[in-house]
């Protein structure tokens, strides 16, 4: 019996430990996204103080993602090599210090360097999240677990616009970075106090297979493993779709406040209030997607379609964002954006498939590769939108570009992900015999 099937038949134990873990991941992910999104809230004021062009703003808004992308493979390796507990604690501490230091920025260059440092510091977070969920959560509950911690990112965005907009208005843009950075000290304490610890020798604290339990601690990985992860068509379906999904999200994470103030002419505080509705919709979308996926699996739908269907519906629906180009009604624009971001939330649980397809032995590294392509979308899209704005003076082309991303994401799921089933390079190597390890392309 394989590990995933055994998860579904093992009696439920350690419910409290799993609840504490998911609560921690939810809170830390919310803080993680507060630190990512604070620049977009402060940007209208920073632009005025430093005299930035739209292209320069796009570079600043995407600089986090460029560094984050570059750091993903080393971060995934570190999570496998040194274990989740230490890697995560150091990551939270580092990103909080960098965020607080951003309050001292004096121009474009210093902001650029600090945002890149933030990207490097946050890079272990999602590979660690994925490894913890794979290790500690039964397969039949993983979509809900993934949706739970992903909901933290949308809650972070929901809080960010009104709270940080108010903070900018009353205390200046530098206060935003100082306050969100100081929150990290609380997160480090929470992780060290309540984070998962290795089980005593001979004792199990999870429902995972022995291999999955060992995977939360240090594991050997090498360059051949990276090659394996880049040869699989099934994984490429995930890579492409995550590029598209995260690219769409980064429109909301970076340019959306400016879209409301510059294209729709809302004042700053009103934009901070009404702009929360799409984020609330996305929060509802990701939670619904996770629960629906697990429900379909429980009702007997194949694992492949139970995992793929909610995400594909999300990609199909997200394309409605382009219709905001054809109205000047602010309530209608907010409605369209809310539908589109709800759909983006539906499509956001791709980490569930990563946890059920990637080889267990290299789960941290696989999470790093997966997150590399995920955040390549966040690195590319803000710059492309900045260039579109400088070239056209309008967000219309930007919304059309985001709509095209949703179509590409839908096609990647339909054409490249044949089935949701664990890859096993060691078994492939054994069956291949003298042909060598790693297996050929699918």
C-alpha positions as CSV (number, residue, x, y, z in Angstrom):
1,X,0.0,0.0,0.0
2,X,1.5,3.4,-0.9
3,X,2.0,6.2,1.6
4,X,-0.8,8.3,0.2
5,X,-3.4,5.5,0.4
6,X,-2.2,4.6,3.9
7,X,-2.8,8.2,5.0
8,X,-6.5,7.8,4.0
9,X,-7.0,4.6,6.0
10,X,-5.0,5.4,9.2
11,X,-7.2,6.4,12.2
12,X,-6.9,10.1,12.9
13,X,-4.3,11.0,15.5
14,X,-2.4,14.1,16.5
15,X,-5.2,16.4,15.5
16,X,-4.1,19.0,17.9
17,X,-0.5,19.0,16.6
18,X,-1.8,19.4,13.1
19,X,-4.1,22.3,14.2
20,X,-1.3,24.1,15.9
21,X,0.9,23.6,12.9
22,X,-1.7,25.0,10.4
23,X,-2.4,27.9,12.8
24,X,1.3,28.8,12.8
25,X,1.6,28.5,9.1
26,X,-1.5,30.7,8.6
27,X,-0.2,33.5,10.9
28,X,3.4,33.4,9.5
29,X,2.1,33.3,5.9
30,X,-0.1,36.3,6.6
31,X,2.9,38.2,8.0
32,X,5.0,37.1,5.1
33,X,2.5,38.7,2.7
34,X,2.2,41.9,4.7
35,X,6.0,42.3,4.3
36,X,5.7,41.6,0.5
37,X,2.7,43.9,-0.1
38,X,3.7,46.9,2.1
39,X,5.7,48.5,-0.8
40,X,2.7,48.6,-3.1
41,X,0.7,50.4,-0.5
42,X,3.5,52.9,0.2
43,X,4.4,53.3,-3.5
44,X,2.3,56.4,-4.4
45,X,4.1,58.3,-1.6
46,X,7.5,56.8,-2.4
47,X,7.0,57.7,-6.1
48,X,6.4,61.3,-5.2
49,X,9.3,61.6,-2.8
50,X,11.9,60.0,-5.1
51,X,10.4,61.0,-8.5
52,X,10.1,57.4,-9.9
53,X,8.9,56.5,-13.4
54,X,6.4,53.7,-13.9
55,X,9.2,51.4,-15.2
56,X,11.3,52.2,-12.0
57,X,8.2,51.4,-9.9
58,X,7.8,48.2,-11.8
59,X,11.4,47.3,-11.1
60,X,11.0,48.0,-7.4
61,X,7.8,46.0,-7.2
62,X,9.3,43.0,-9.0
63,X,12.8,43.1,-7.4
64,X,11.6,41.0,-4.4
65,X,10.5,38.3,-6.8
66,X,13.7,38.3,-8.9
67,X,15.8,37.7,-5.8
68,X,13.2,35.2,-4.4
69,X,13.3,33.3,-7.7
70,X,17.1,33.1,-7.8
71,X,17.2,31.9,-4.1
72,X,14.6,29.1,-4.5
73,X,16.9,26.3,-5.4
74,X,19.4,27.1,-2.6
75,X,16.5,27.6,-0.2
76,X,14.9,24.2,-1.1
77,X,18.3,22.5,-0.7
78,X,18.7,24.2,2.7
79,X,15.3,23.0,3.9
80,X,16.3,19.4,2.9
81,X,19.8,19.7,4.2
82,X,19.3,21.5,7.6
83,X,15.7,20.6,8.4
84,X,12.5,22.8,8.5
85,X,12.7,24.0,12.0
86,X,16.0,25.8,11.8
87,X,15.6,27.0,8.3
88,X,12.2,28.6,9.0
89,X,13.3,30.3,12.2
90,X,16.3,31.9,10.5
91,X,14.2,32.9,7.5
92,X,11.5,34.7,9.6
93,X,14.2,36.5,11.6
94,X,16.1,37.7,8.5
95,X,13.1,38.9,6.5
96,X,11.8,40.8,9.6
97,X,15.1,42.6,10.0
98,X,15.3,43.5,6.3
99,X,11.7,44.8,6.4
100,X,12.4,47.1,9.4
101,X,15.6,48.3,7.7
102,X,13.5,49.4,4.6
103,X,12.2,52.3,6.7
104,X,15.8,53.8,6.4
105,X,15.9,53.7,2.6
106,X,17.0,57.0,0.9
107,X,16.3,56.4,-2.8
108,X,15.8,54.0,-5.6
109,X,19.1,52.1,-5.2
110,X,18.7,51.4,-1.5
111,X,15.0,50.4,-1.9
112,X,16.0,48.0,-4.7
113,X,18.8,46.4,-2.6
114,X,16.6,46.0,0.4
115,X,13.7,44.5,-1.6
116,X,16.1,42.0,-3.1
117,X,17.4,41.1,0.3
118,X,13.8,40.5,1.4
119,X,13.3,38.1,-1.4
120,X,16.3,36.1,-0.4
121,X,15.3,36.0,3.2
122,X,11.8,34.8,2.5
123,X,12.8,32.1,0.0
124,X,12.7,29.1,2.4
125,X,9.1,29.8,3.5
126,X,7.0,28.0,0.9
127,X,9.3,25.0,0.4
128,X,9.2,24.6,4.2
129,X,5.3,25.0,4.2
130,X,5.0,22.3,1.6
131,X,7.4,19.9,3.3
132,X,5.5,20.3,6.6
133,X,2.1,19.7,5.1
134,X,3.4,16.6,3.2
135,X,4.9,15.2,6.3
136,X,2.2,16.0,8.9
137,X,-1.1,16.0,7.0
138,X,-3.0,13.0,5.7
139,X,-3.3,13.0,1.9
140,X,-7.1,13.2,2.1
141,X,-6.8,16.5,4.0
142,X,-3.9,18.1,2.1
143,X,-6.0,20.4,-0.1
144,X,-7.7,21.9,2.9
145,X,-4.4,22.2,4.8
146,X,-2.8,23.9,1.8
147,X,-5.8,26.2,1.5
148,X,-5.6,27.0,5.2
149,X,-2.0,28.3,5.1
150,X,-2.5,29.9,1.6
151,X,-5.5,31.8,3.1
152,X,-3.0,33.5,5.3
153,X,-1.5,35.2,2.2
154,X,-4.9,36.6,1.2
155,X,-5.7,37.7,4.8
156,X,-2.3,39.5,4.8
157,X,-3.4,41.3,1.6
158,X,-6.9,42.0,3.1
159,X,-5.3,43.6,6.2
160,X,-2.6,45.3,4.2
161,X,-4.6,47.8,2.2
162,X,-6.8,49.4,4.9
163,X,-4.3,49.1,7.8
164,X,-1.2,50.1,6.0
165,X,-3.0,52.8,4.0
166,X,-4.1,54.3,7.3
167,X,-0.6,54.0,8.7
168,X,0.9,55.8,5.8
169,X,-1.7,58.6,6.1
170,X,-1.1,59.2,9.8
171,X,2.6,58.4,10.2
172,X,4.3,58.4,6.8
173,X,5.4,55.6,4.5
174,X,8.4,54.7,6.5
175,X,6.3,53.6,9.5
176,X,4.8,50.8,7.4
177,X,8.1,49.0,7.1
178,X,9.1,49.6,10.7
179,X,5.8,48.2,12.1
180,X,5.5,45.2,9.8
181,X,9.2,44.4,10.5
182,X,8.7,44.5,14.3
183,X,5.8,42.0,13.9
184,X,8.5,39.4,12.9
185,X,9.8,39.3,16.4
186,X,6.5,37.9,17.6
187,X,6.5,35.4,14.7
188,X,10.0,34.1,15.6
189,X,8.9,33.6,19.2
190,X,5.7,31.7,18.1
191,X,7.7,29.4,15.8
192,X,10.3,28.6,18.4
193,X,7.7,28.1,21.1
194,X,5.1,26.1,19.1
195,X,6.8,24.9,15.9
196,X,7.1,21.1,15.3
197,X,10.0,19.2,16.9
198,X,11.6,15.9,15.8
199,X,9.9,12.9,17.3
200,X,11.8,10.9,20.0
201,X,13.7,7.9,18.7
202,X,11.3,5.1,17.8
203,X,8.2,7.3,18.3
204,X,5.9,8.6,15.5
205,X,4.2,12.0,15.8
206,X,2.5,12.0,12.4
207,X,0.5,9.7,10.1
208,X,3.2,9.8,7.4
209,X,5.1,6.9,6.1
210,X,8.6,6.4,7.6
211,X,10.1,8.0,4.5
212,X,7.8,11.0,4.8
213,X,8.6,11.4,8.5
214,X,12.3,11.3,7.9
215,X,11.9,13.9,5.1
216,X,11.1,16.7,7.6
217,X,14.7,16.4,8.9
218,X,18.0,16.7,7.0
219,X,18.0,14.7,3.7
220,X,20.8,14.3,1.1
221,X,20.1,15.8,-2.3
222,X,22.4,16.4,-5.3
223,X,22.4,18.0,-8.8
224,X,21.0,14.8,-10.4
225,X,17.8,15.4,-8.5
226,X,17.4,18.9,-10.0
227,X,17.8,17.3,-13.5
228,X,15.1,14.8,-12.6
229,X,12.7,17.5,-11.5
230,X,13.2,19.4,-14.8
231,X,12.6,16.4,-17.0
232,X,9.0,15.5,-16.0
233,X,6.1,16.8,-18.2
234,X,3.7,16.5,-15.3
235,X,5.8,18.8,-13.2
236,X,6.2,21.3,-16.1
237,X,2.4,21.5,-16.1
238,X,2.6,22.7,-12.5
239,X,5.5,25.1,-13.2
240,X,3.7,26.8,-16.1
241,X,0.4,27.1,-14.3
242,X,2.0,28.4,-11.1
243,X,3.8,31.1,-13.2
244,X,0.5,32.2,-14.5
245,X,-1.4,32.0,-11.2
246,X,1.2,33.9,-9.2
247,X,1.7,36.4,-12.0
248,X,-2.0,37.2,-11.8
249,X,-1.8,37.6,-8.0
250,X,1.2,39.9,-8.3
251,X,-0.9,42.3,-10.3
252,X,-3.1,42.7,-7.2
253,X,-0.1,42.6,-4.9
254,X,1.8,45.4,-6.7
255,X,-0.1,47.5,-9.1
256,X,-3.7,47.2,-7.9
257,X,-3.6,50.2,-5.5
258,X,-2.1,52.4,-8.2
259,X,-4.7,51.1,-10.6
260,X,-7.5,52.3,-8.3
261,X,-5.9,55.7,-7.6
262,X,-4.6,56.5,-11.1
263,X,-6.9,54.8,-13.5
264,X,-10.2,55.0,-11.5
265,X,-9.2,58.2,-9.6
266,X,-10.1,57.1,-6.1
267,X,-8.5,59.0,-3.2
268,X,-5.8,57.1,-1.3
269,X,-7.8,56.1,1.8
270,X,-10.9,55.1,-0.2
271,X,-8.8,53.0,-2.5
272,X,-7.4,51.3,0.6
273,X,-10.9,50.4,1.8
274,X,-12.7,49.3,-1.4
275,X,-9.6,47.5,-2.5
276,X,-10.0,45.0,0.2
277,X,-13.0,43.4,-1.4
278,X,-11.1,41.5,-4.1
279,X,-8.7,40.2,-1.4
280,X,-11.6,39.0,0.7
281,X,-13.0,37.3,-2.4
282,X,-9.7,35.6,-3.0
283,X,-9.6,34.4,0.6
284,X,-13.0,32.8,0.1
285,X,-11.9,31.3,-3.2
286,X,-8.8,29.5,-1.9
287,X,-10.7,28.1,1.1
288,X,-13.5,26.9,-1.1
289,X,-11.0,25.3,-3.5
290,X,-9.3,23.4,-0.8
291,X,-12.5,22.0,0.8
292,X,-14.1,21.3,-2.6
293,X,-11.0,19.3,-3.8
294,X,-10.9,17.1,-0.6
295,X,-14.7,16.7,-0.8
296,X,-14.6,15.5,-4.4
297,X,-11.9,13.0,-3.4
298,X,-13.9,11.8,-0.5
299,X,-17.0,11.3,-2.8
300,X,-15.0,9.0,-5.0
301,X,-13.8,11.2,-7.8
302,X,-10.3,10.3,-9.0
303,X,-7.4,12.0,-7.3
304,X,-6.4,13.6,-10.7
305,X,-9.7,15.3,-11.3
306,X,-10.5,16.1,-7.6
307,X,-7.3,18.1,-7.5
308,X,-7.4,19.5,-11.0
309,X,-11.0,20.5,-11.5
310,X,-11.3,23.5,-8.9
311,X,-8.0,24.9,-10.2
312,X,-9.1,24.7,-13.9
313,X,-12.4,26.4,-13.1
314,X,-10.4,29.1,-11.4
315,X,-8.2,29.7,-14.4
316,X,-11.2,29.8,-16.7
317,X,-13.0,32.4,-14.6
318,X,-10.0,34.6,-13.9
319,X,-10.1,35.8,-17.5
320,X,-13.1,38.1,-16.8
321,X,-10.6,40.7,-15.4
322,X,-10.2,42.1,-18.9
323,X,-13.9,43.3,-18.9
324,X,-13.0,46.0,-16.4
325,X,-11.5,47.8,-19.4
326,X,-15.0,48.5,-20.6
327,X,-16.6,50.4,-17.7
328,X,-15.8,53.5,-15.6
329,X,-18.2,52.4,-12.8
330,X,-16.1,51.9,-9.7
331,X,-18.6,49.5,-8.0
332,X,-18.7,47.4,-11.2
333,X,-14.9,47.5,-11.5
334,X,-14.6,46.3,-7.9
335,X,-17.1,43.5,-8.6
336,X,-15.2,42.4,-11.7
337,X,-11.9,42.4,-9.8
338,X,-13.5,40.5,-6.9
339,X,-14.7,37.8,-9.3
340,X,-11.3,37.6,-10.9
341,X,-9.4,37.4,-7.6
342,X,-11.9,34.9,-6.3
343,X,-11.0,32.8,-9.3
344,X,-7.3,33.3,-8.7
345,X,-7.9,32.0,-5.2
346,X,-9.6,28.9,-6.7
347,X,-6.5,28.3,-8.8
348,X,-4.0,28.9,-6.0
349,X,-3.9,25.5,-4.4
350,X,-1.3,24.1,-6.9
351,X,0.9,23.3,-3.9
352,X,-1.5,20.5,-3.1
353,X,-0.5,18.8,-6.4
354,X,3.2,19.5,-5.7
355,X,2.9,17.7,-2.4
356,X,1.3,14.7,-4.0
357,X,3.4,14.5,-7.2
358,X,6.9,15.5,-6.1
359,X,9.3,12.7,-4.9
360,X,9.2,12.6,-1.1
361,X,13.0,12.3,-0.7
362,X,13.5,15.6,-2.4
363,X,10.4,17.4,-1.2
364,X,12.3,20.6,-0.1
365,X,14.2,20.8,-3.3
366,X,11.1,20.1,-5.4
367,X,9.3,22.8,-3.5
368,X,12.2,25.2,-4.4
369,X,12.0,24.3,-8.1
370,X,8.2,24.7,-8.0
371,X,8.4,28.0,-6.2
372,X,11.1,29.2,-8.6
373,X,8.6,29.0,-11.5
374,X,5.8,30.2,-9.3
375,X,7.6,33.4,-8.4
376,X,9.1,33.9,-11.8
377,X,5.6,35.1,-12.6
378,X,5.8,37.6,-9.7
379,X,9.2,38.7,-11.1
380,X,8.1,39.2,-14.7
381,X,4.5,40.5,-14.4
382,X,5.1,43.8,-12.5
383,X,7.9,44.8,-14.9
384,X,5.8,44.0,-18.0
385,X,2.9,46.0,-16.6
386,X,5.2,48.9,-15.8
387,X,6.5,48.8,-19.4
388,X,2.9,48.7,-20.7
389,X,2.0,51.7,-18.6
390,X,5.0,53.7,-19.9
391,X,4.2,52.8,-23.5
392,X,0.4,53.3,-23.4
393,X,-0.4,55.4,-20.4
394,X,-3.2,53.0,-19.5
395,X,-3.9,49.8,-17.5
396,X,-6.0,48.4,-20.3
397,X,-3.2,46.4,-21.9
398,X,-2.1,45.3,-18.4
399,X,-5.5,43.7,-17.7
400,X,-5.5,42.0,-21.1
401,X,-2.1,40.6,-20.3
402,X,-3.4,39.2,-17.0
403,X,-6.3,37.6,-18.8
404,X,-4.0,35.9,-21.2
405,X,-2.1,34.4,-18.3
406,X,-5.3,32.7,-17.0
407,X,-5.8,31.1,-20.5
408,X,-2.2,29.7,-20.5
409,X,-2.6,28.4,-16.9
410,X,-5.8,26.5,-18.0
411,X,-4.1,25.0,-21.0
412,X,-1.1,23.8,-18.9
413,X,-3.4,21.8,-16.6
414,X,-5.4,20.4,-19.5
415,X,-2.5,19.3,-21.6
416,X,0.5,18.7,-19.4
417,X,-0.7,17.2,-16.1
418,X,-1.9,13.8,-17.1
419,X,-2.5,12.4,-13.6
420,X,-1.9,13.3,-9.9
421,X,0.4,10.5,-8.8
422,X,3.6,10.4,-6.8
423,X,6.8,10.3,-8.8
424,X,9.4,7.9,-7.6
425,X,12.9,8.3,-9.2
426,X,14.4,5.4,-7.2
427,X,11.7,3.0,-8.5
428,X,12.2,4.3,-12.0
429,X,15.9,3.8,-11.7
430,X,15.4,0.2,-10.6
431,X,13.1,-0.6,-13.4
432,X,15.3,1.1,-15.9
433,X,18.3,-1.0,-14.9
434,X,21.6,-0.1,-16.7
435,X,19.9,2.9,-18.4
436,X,20.7,4.9,-15.3
437,X,18.8,6.8,-12.6
438,X,16.2,9.5,-12.9
439,X,14.0,8.0,-15.7
440,X,13.4,9.5,-19.0
441,X,10.9,12.2,-20.0
442,X,7.3,11.4,-19.6
